[in-house]
Amino acid sequence: MKILVTGGAGFIGSHLVDALLADGHDVRVLDALEPQVHEDGEWPGYLSQDCERIAGDVRDPEVVRRALEDREVVYHQAAAVGVGQSMYEIARYVSINSYGAAVLLEQVVRGGGIARLVVASSMSIYGEGLYLDAAGNPVHPQLRPDAQLERREWELLGDDGQPLRAVPTPETKPILPTSVYAVSKRDHEELFLSVGNAYDIPTVALRYFNVYGSRQALSNPYTGVAAIFSSRLLNRNAPLVTEDGAQSRDFVHVSDIVRANLLALDCPADGGRVYNVGTGRPTTVRRIAELLAERLGLDIKPDLTGRFRAGDIRHCFADIGRARAELGFEPSVALEDGIDEVIEFVREASATDRVEQATQELSSRGLMR
């Protein structure tokens, strides 16, 4: 098929391009080559020479129109990424993510010919994950109160004051985005699903959980924690971990994300479908920092700062039952094996450690306390 991948020079997008080319598809990439991700503003060396390339902004209607010419499928991966940064670069995140999606969809509708849309959504739109109270009833909690966090009491409590238990989060959980980034990813998902439904274009939204793997920008202090911690360790600095490090996430390897995207190409999607893409297994943030140091052969323990960031959640990991049943998706990369692939990548890469600078930026704005 003739496929357009927006953001195709990025971390996830470039791996997806490789897989689509390997399956024999004709692939075109549209990418703005954002300097925060691509420091020299040039096409990265890892991007396949077998794809067509268009350097341009997804907010530019003429560029998007040209990118969509003769295409049958659109994978929309382009986005500004970074929860913390989104809270003070509000206009930029909303412009790139929400307005950019709107421009793309308007050109899809005007041009016609698109037979399928696949959009990268995010687990961040859930806010906190699903919990059960002491009686086993489901609870969809709001953010923890600042007063509780200032006491350094990290776990969520029910109305009865008893601890809540985190359980896998299904697609049916009500969404509650707690950052500008998350709001813009909700926009991504809902814009694509509504337009796809109105114009009878099968549309799939994939809610990525915490993706890690090679090609993640190591010098971007707002990317995933595996890359951020690797940058710190490569510079012989301790990873900075908020709260007590026991907050948990669902870390999924980029190759499993790509597999879900390939499966989304053929699944029934009339009226739109939404799928979690994760492993279903929670891992603490502290464990990621320790595992990276161990595999790099460094005796550097994480710095458990005891600080908290506005809008952060405590626990969220995926229920992948729907993706398993409807897509045939099954994660295949164990965390320990995936981390080894990250280590191979970081050993050959250079990284500028900008984490303390980013932390100071958040602190100066009252977003890190």
N, C-alpha and C positions, 0 to 999 in steps of 0.2 A: 504494500500500500504506500501511498504518498503521504508522508507524515511530517508535521511541523512540531518541533519541540522548542517551546519558549524557555529561556534560561538553560539552554542545552549545553552551555560551556561551564556550568556550575557543578557543584559536588554531585548531587543526585542526577541532574540532567545529563551530564556527560556519560555516566554509567548507563543510563537508559539509552542514550544514542548508540553506544557500543552494542547493546543487546538487540536493539531494533535493526541495526545494520547486519548483525550476525544472522538474524532471521530473514534477511533478504529484502528489507523494506528500503524505500527511497526516503532519506531523511534530510530535512532542512532544519537548521538551527537559527533561532533569533535570540540574540543576547546583547545586553547593554554593556557588558564587560565592566561592571561596577568596580572602581578601584579598591573598595573595601574588601572585595573578594579576589579580584585580579589586580594585584598591586601595580603592575606596569600598564594596565589597561589594554593588554594585548590578548589575543587568542592563546589559551594555555596549550602547552606542548602535548598534554595527554589527550586532547580532543582529536578524534579520528579525522584523518585527511579525506575520508570517503563521504563525509557529509557536506552538504552545501551550507555556507555560512552567510548570515546577514548580521552585521553589527548595527544595532539600533535599539531604540527605547520602545517598549510595549505601549507607551502612552502616545506614540506618534501614529496617527491614523494612516498616513501614507506608507510608512514603513511596515505597519501591520498588514495593510492591504496587499503590499508586494510579497510579504512573507506567506500570506495565505493563498496566493495564486496557485491553482491546480492541486491544492492539498485536499486530502480526504479525511484525515484525522488530525486533531490537535491535542497534544499533551501540554498543559499549561503548568510549567514548573517555575516560571519567573516570579520572584518575590524578593522584597527586602526582608531579611531575617534577623531577628534579635529582639527578645522580649524587653530587656532593660533599655536598650537604645530607643525602642519605639515609644517609650514613655516621655521622652523629651524631644524626639524628632518626629512629632506627631503628624505634621502635615506631609512630610516626606513619605512616611510609611503608608498613610492613607492614600496618597497620590499614586505611589508605585503599585501598591497591592489592590486597593479597591477601584480607583479610577483606571488603573492599567487593565484590570479584568474587564471593566465596562467598555473600554475602547476596543479591546480584542473581540469581545462578544458582539459589539455593534458591527464590526467589520465581518465577522462570521455570518451574521444575519444578512447583511447587505450583499455579500458575495455569493452566498449559497454554496452548495457542493460539499459541505462538511457532513460526514456520515457518523462521526463519533467525537465526543469531547471527554477528555479525562483530566481532572483538575487535582492538583496537590492541595489537600486540606491539612489540618493539623490537630493533634490531640489537645493543643492548648485551648481550643474552643470549649472544651468541657469545663474548664476551671478545675476545681477539685474533682477527683474520681468518684466512683460509687463506694459507699460505705454501708455497713450494717450496724445497727445499734445493739445493745445488750440482749434485746429480745429477738434479734434476727430480722428486724424490719429494715428495708432499704432507706437510706438517708442520702439526700443530695445537698451537702452542706455549702454554705456561703464561705467566703474567706475567713480565716481565723482573725478574731479581733486584735487590733494593735495592742491593746492592754495585755492580752494573753502573751503575745510575742515579746513584748517588752519585759515580761517576767521570765522569758526564756522557757516557756512551757510550749512545746512544739506540737504535740499530738492533738488531733481534733477530738472534741468532746461533744456528746449529745446534750439535748435539753435537760437530761437528768444528771448531767455532770460526769457521766461515765464515758470511758474512752470508746470511740468508734473504731470499727475494724474495716480496713480497706479490702475491697474485693475487686475482681476484674470489672472494668467499665465497658458496658455494651453501647452500641450506637443509639439505643433508645433512651439513654440518660439525658435529661435536659441539659442543654449547653448553657454555660455561664462564663463567657470570655472575661478574663481579668487583666488584660493588657491591651494596648492599642494594636500590637501585632496580632493577638488572638482575635480581636474584633475584625481586623482586616482579613484574616483567614476565614472567619465566618462569612464575611462578605464574598470572598472567593467562592466558597462552597454554594452559598444560597443564590448568588448571581448565576452561576453556571447551571445549577439545577433548575432554576425558574425559567431561564432562557431556553435551555434544552427541552424542557417540557412544553413550553409554548410553541416552539418551532419544530417539535417532533424530531429532535436530534438526541439519540441515545447518549446519556451523560452519566459518568461515574466520578464520584468524589472519593478520594482515598485519604483517610485521616491518618497521616503518618504519626507514629510515636517518636521516640528519641533516636534519630538516625545517626549512625557513626560509620566510619570506614575511610578508606584512602580518598585523597583529593579534597578533603574538607580543609577549608582555609585556616591554616595554623596561626596566622598573624591577625586574624579577625577576632577581637575579644568578645564578640557577641554571638559567636557560632555555638555549636554543640559542646557539651562539657568535655567530651573525649578529646576534641581538638584543643580546647582552652587549657585543659590540664596538661596535655602533651607539650604545648608551647611553654608552659611554666617549667616543666621538668627538663625540656631540652636546654633551657637557660639556667638549669641548676637552682630553680626556685621551687618552693613548696606550693602545690596547688591550693588555692584559696577556696575553702568550702564553707558555704553559709550554714546557719543553724548548727545542728550537731552532726550533720553528715548522714543522718539516718533517713532522710527523705528519700523516697523511692520513685523510680521511673522505669519505663519499659524500653530497654535499649535494643534496637533492631538494626541489623547490618544492612548496608546499602544494597547488597545483592538481593536480599529478601524484598526490599522496597521495589527494586526493579522487577522482580518476578511478579509481584502483585500488579504492577503497571502492565506487564505483558498479558496477564490473565484478564485484565480489564478491557483489553482490546476486543475480546470476543464474547464476553458475557452478555446475557440479556439485560438491557438497561433502559427499555422504554419507560418513560416517566421518571427516570433517574434512580440511581442507587448510591448508597453510602456504605463504605466499609472501613473498619479499623484495620490498620496494618502495623502489627507489632509481634511480640513473641508470646504474650500472655504471662510473662515471668517478671516479677519486680526485682530490681537491683538497686541497692542504695548508692547514692552519689559518692559517698566515702569509699565504697568498694571499687568504683571505677578508678578513683585516684590511686588507691593502693595497688590495684592490678597493673595499671600503667607503669608505676614506679618499679614494681617487681619485674615486669617484662623488659623494662629498659635497663635493668641491673643497677638501679639507683636506690640508695638508702635514704630516701626523702619521704617523710611522712606528710600527709596532708595537714594544712593549717586549718583546724576547725575554729572558725572565727567567732561563732556564737552570734553573728550579725544576721539580719534578715532583710530581704528585698521586698519592697512594696509589690503586692500582687502575686507573690510566689505561692505555690500550692505545696501540700505536704506529700500526698501520694496519688499516683494515677498510673495504672497499667491496663493493658488491653484485654478485653474479651474478644477473641478472634473467631468465635463460633460462626458468625454470619459469613465472614470471608472464607472460612474453611468449607462451609456447606455450599455456598453459591459460586465462589470463584475456584474452589479447589486449592486454595492457598494454604501452604504449610511452611512456616519458617524453618530454614535448614542450617543456619549458622549459629552455633553455640557461642556465647559471649567470649569465652576464653580463646576460641579459634579466631573469632572476628578481631579481638584485640591484637592477636599476633599479626594480622594483616595490617592493622593500623601502625604497629611498631615498625614493620618493614618500611612503610611509607614515611614515617617521621624520621627514621634514621637517615634517609636520603634527602630530607627536606631541611630548609632553613626556616626559622621562625623568629619573628620579632615579638617579644613579650610585651603586650600592651594592656595586660589585665589590670595592673595596679592603676594605670591611667584611667581605664574605664570604671574601675571601682570608685576612684576619687570623683569622677564625673557624676556617678549615681549618688554618692554621699553628699556632694555639694548641692544637689537638688532635693535632698531629703528622701531619696528613693532607696537608700541603703542605710539601715539604722542598727 
